[in-house]
């Protein structure tokens, strides 16, 4: 969903995907890995990775969006460009 949001220039897809991922990680932490000693460390590493990816995404957003849009058909690209 994050890739689709970037292709279509819709940040709402990325926001709701982030909320869904956070909810699923919460489910894993509280229900599935309830008695595991390593789960807090693993979730911390995953969280730091997400923060790093977010910073990298923000830095190279235009380049990433351009590459993703290159995967779309010409008619869809024109439709997106007309919207702006």
For each residue, the residues with C-beta under 8 A, 3 or more apart:
1: 4 5 13 14 16 17 20
2: 5 6 13 14 17 18
3: 6 7 68
4: 1 7 8 10 13
5: 1 2 8 9 10 11 12 13 14 17
6: 2 3 9 14 61 64 65 68
7: 3 4 65 68 69 71 72
8: 4 5 13 80
9: 5 6 65 80 83 84
10: 4 5 13 14
11: 5 14 15
12: 5 15 16
13: 1 2 4 5 8 10 16 17
14: 1 2 5 6 10 11 17 18
15: 11 12 18 19
16: 1 12 13 19 20
17: 1 2 5 13 14 20 21
18: 2 14 15 21 22
19: 15 16 22 23
20: 1 16 17 23 24
21: 17 18 24 25 50
22: 18 19 25 26
23: 19 20 26 27
24: 20 21 27 28
25: 21 22 28 29 43 46
26: 22 23 29 30
27: 23 24 30 31 32
28: 24 25 31 32 33 39 43
29: 25 26 32 33 39 40 43
30: 26 27 34
31: 27 28 34
32: 27 28 29
33: 28 29 36 39
34: 30 31
35:
36: 33 39
37: 40
38: 41 42
39: 28 29 33 36 42 43
40: 29 37 43 44
41: 38 44 45
42: 38 39 45 46
43: 25 28 29 39 40 46 47
44: 40 41 47 48
45: 41 42 48 49
46: 25 42 43 49 50
47: 43 44 50 51
48: 44 45 51 52
49: 45 46 52 53
50: 21 46 47 53 54
51: 47 48 54 55
52: 48 49 55 56
53: 49 50 56 57
54: 50 51 57 58
55: 51 52 58 59
56: 52 53 59 60
57: 53 54 60 61 64
58: 54 55 61
59: 55 56
60: 56 57 63 64
61: 6 57 58 64 65
62: 65 66
63: 60 66 67
64: 6 57 60 61 67 68
65: 6 7 9 61 62 68 69
66: 62 63 69 70
67: 63 64 70 71
68: 3 6 7 64 65 71 72
69: 7 65 66 72 77 80
70: 66 67
71: 7 67 68
72: 7 68 69 76 77 80
73: 76 77
74: 77 78
75: 78 79
76: 72 73 79 80
77: 69 72 73 74 80 81
78: 74 75 81 82
79: 75 76 82 83
80: 8 9 69 72 76 77 83 84
81: 77 78 84
82: 78 79
83: 9 79 80
84: 9 80 81
